[in-house]
Amino acid sequence: MSIERREDSQLKLAGDAKGRDNWAVPVPGKRTLVTVHAAAALPAVGAYAVTETVDVWKSRRAHLHLTVDFAAAASIVSFIPEVNIDGNPIPENFYPIAVTSGTVTPTVLGVAPSPLYSGDYMGSLEFSPLEIRTAAATGVTTLKMVVSVDVEQAKFFRVRVAEAGALGTPATVTVELSKSI
């Protein structure tokens, strides 16, 4: 596999037979950002807007660069990252990324499924879809943050975005994406 340097100081791994976008970790101080949701006011009724779908095949992490311009003090914005693993980017094939609190709860088994388990207890973890939610915009007009998510098993990636606080005066949101392999 050869490596070529591009004008924007990024390293690109050449040789992907399908021409996939396989960008390496950016050179310090440089990054390739793709705008997947241009600065626009969210729907006023709390409905979710959907960003563009991005091919993240052979990427390990997707880095969401989020910019929120709050329109009201009670404004809260909800981001739900979704992945597609089957390569067919139709809406019903996207799933939210799962997260857990990390707290293991001992659970008593009624009947142990022998011979696989030798005790009466198992550890249970509760999983939920990941929602990235901003705090209420008290005294803040613009919020910028970067959130990284694992997309190693995904083919496509997108984000659902909605105003979850001040539904009558929705925030303006920009979502940009960079990836690392």
C-alpha positions as CSV (number, residue, x, y, z in Angstrom):
1,M,0.0,0.0,0.0
2,S,1.4,3.4,-0.9
3,I,1.0,6.7,0.9
4,E,0.4,10.0,-0.9
5,R,0.4,13.5,0.6
6,R,-2.4,15.8,-0.4
7,E,-2.5,19.6,-0.6
8,D,-4.3,19.9,2.7
9,S,-1.5,18.1,4.6
10,Q,-3.4,14.9,5.1
11,L,-2.1,11.4,4.5
12,K,-4.2,9.2,2.3
13,L,-3.8,5.5,2.1
14,A,-3.8,4.7,-1.6
15,G,-4.7,1.4,-3.1
16,D,-8.4,0.9,-2.1
17,A,-9.8,-0.9,-5.0
18,K,-13.3,0.7,-4.5
19,G,-12.0,4.2,-4.1
20,R,-13.2,4.5,-0.6
21,D,-12.3,7.6,1.5
22,N,-9.6,6.2,3.9
23,W,-8.1,9.3,5.6
24,A,-5.5,8.7,8.3
25,V,-5.3,10.7,11.5
26,P,-4.8,14.4,10.5
27,V,-1.4,16.1,10.7
28,P,-1.4,18.2,13.9
29,G,-3.1,21.5,13.4
30,K,-4.9,20.2,10.2
31,R,-8.1,18.3,9.8
32,T,-10.5,17.4,7.0
33,L,-14.0,18.4,8.0
34,V,-17.0,17.4,6.0
35,T,-20.2,19.5,6.7
36,V,-23.0,17.0,7.0
37,H,-25.6,19.6,8.3
38,A,-25.0,23.2,7.3
39,A,-26.0,26.0,9.7
40,A,-29.8,25.9,9.7
41,A,-32.5,26.3,12.3
42,L,-34.0,23.1,13.5
43,P,-37.7,22.3,13.0
44,A,-39.7,24.3,15.5
45,V,-41.9,21.4,16.5
46,G,-39.1,19.2,17.9
47,A,-39.0,16.9,14.9
48,Y,-35.6,15.4,14.1
49,A,-33.6,16.6,11.1
50,V,-31.3,14.1,9.6
51,T,-27.7,14.9,8.4
52,E,-26.2,13.7,5.2
53,T,-25.1,10.1,5.2
54,V,-21.3,9.6,5.3
55,D,-19.3,6.5,4.2
56,V,-17.2,5.5,7.2
57,W,-16.1,2.1,6.0
58,K,-12.6,1.3,7.3
59,S,-12.7,4.2,9.8
60,R,-12.5,3.5,13.5
61,R,-13.9,6.7,14.9
62,A,-16.2,9.5,13.7
63,H,-15.5,12.9,15.3
64,L,-18.6,15.1,15.4
65,H,-17.7,18.8,15.5
66,L,-20.9,20.3,16.8
67,T,-21.8,24.1,16.7
68,V,-25.0,25.2,18.3
69,D,-26.2,28.8,18.2
70,F,-29.0,29.0,20.8
71,A,-32.1,31.0,20.0
72,A,-33.5,31.0,23.5
73,A,-32.3,30.4,27.1
74,A,-34.3,27.2,27.4
75,S,-32.8,25.8,24.2
76,I,-31.5,22.2,24.5
77,V,-30.4,20.2,21.4
78,S,-30.5,16.5,21.0
79,F,-28.1,14.6,18.7
80,I,-28.6,10.8,18.1
81,P,-25.7,9.2,16.1
82,E,-26.8,6.3,13.9
83,V,-24.8,3.6,12.0
84,N,-25.6,1.3,9.1
85,I,-23.7,-2.0,8.9
86,D,-25.3,-3.7,5.9
87,G,-24.2,-1.2,3.2
88,N,-27.7,-0.3,2.1
89,P,-28.2,3.3,3.3
90,I,-32.0,3.3,3.3
91,P,-33.6,5.0,6.4
92,E,-34.9,1.8,8.1
93,N,-31.3,0.3,8.0
94,F,-29.8,2.8,10.5
95,Y,-29.5,2.0,14.2
96,P,-28.6,4.3,17.1
97,I,-25.2,3.5,18.8
98,A,-25.8,1.7,22.1
99,V,-24.2,2.9,25.4
100,T,-24.3,1.6,28.9
101,S,-23.9,3.2,32.3
102,G,-21.1,0.7,33.0
103,T,-22.8,-0.4,36.2
104,V,-23.1,-4.2,36.5
105,T,-26.1,-5.4,38.5
106,P,-26.0,-8.9,40.0
107,T,-29.0,-10.8,38.8
108,V,-30.4,-14.0,40.4
109,L,-31.2,-16.6,37.8
110,G,-34.4,-18.6,38.4
111,V,-32.9,-21.7,36.8
112,A,-29.2,-21.7,35.7
113,P,-28.9,-22.7,32.0
114,S,-26.5,-25.5,32.7
115,P,-23.9,-26.8,31.9
116,L,-22.8,-23.3,30.7
117,Y,-23.1,-21.5,34.0
118,S,-22.2,-22.8,37.4
119,G,-23.7,-20.1,39.7
120,D,-27.0,-18.6,40.5
121,Y,-26.0,-15.1,39.6
122,M,-25.2,-13.2,36.4
123,G,-24.1,-9.7,35.9
124,S,-26.6,-7.5,34.0
125,L,-25.8,-4.4,32.0
126,E,-28.5,-2.1,30.7
127,F,-28.0,-0.7,27.2
128,S,-29.7,2.4,25.7
129,P,-29.5,4.3,22.5
130,L,-26.9,7.1,22.7
131,E,-28.3,10.6,22.9
132,I,-25.9,13.6,23.1
133,R,-27.8,16.4,24.7
134,T,-26.6,19.9,25.3
135,A,-27.3,21.6,28.6
136,A,-29.8,24.4,28.7
137,A,-28.4,27.6,27.1
138,T,-28.2,29.7,30.3
139,G,-25.9,32.6,29.6
140,V,-24.5,30.9,26.5
141,T,-25.2,31.9,22.9
142,T,-22.9,29.5,21.0
143,L,-21.6,26.1,22.1
144,K,-18.9,24.2,20.2
145,M,-17.8,20.7,21.1
146,V,-16.3,17.6,19.6
147,V,-17.7,14.1,20.4
148,S,-16.0,11.0,19.1
149,V,-18.0,7.7,18.5
150,D,-16.9,4.3,17.5
151,V,-17.9,3.4,13.9
152,E,-15.5,0.5,13.4
153,Q,-18.2,-2.0,12.3
154,A,-20.2,0.5,10.3
155,K,-20.5,1.2,6.6
156,F,-22.5,4.5,6.8
157,F,-23.0,7.1,9.5
158,R,-25.5,9.9,10.1
159,V,-26.9,12.0,13.0
160,R,-30.5,12.9,13.9
161,V,-30.7,16.4,15.4
162,A,-33.7,18.1,17.1
163,E,-34.5,21.0,19.4
164,A,-35.5,19.4,22.7
165,G,-36.0,22.5,24.9
166,A,-37.5,25.7,23.5
167,L,-39.6,24.2,20.7
168,G,-41.0,27.6,19.6
169,T,-37.5,29.1,19.1
170,P,-35.2,26.3,17.9
171,A,-31.4,26.5,17.8
172,T,-29.3,26.8,14.7
173,V,-27.0,23.8,14.3
174,T,-23.9,22.9,12.2
175,V,-22.6,19.3,12.2
176,E,-19.2,18.6,10.7
177,L,-17.5,15.3,10.7
178,S,-13.9,14.1,10.6
179,K,-12.8,10.4,10.8
180,S,-9.8,8.5,11.9
181,I,-8.5,5.0,11.0
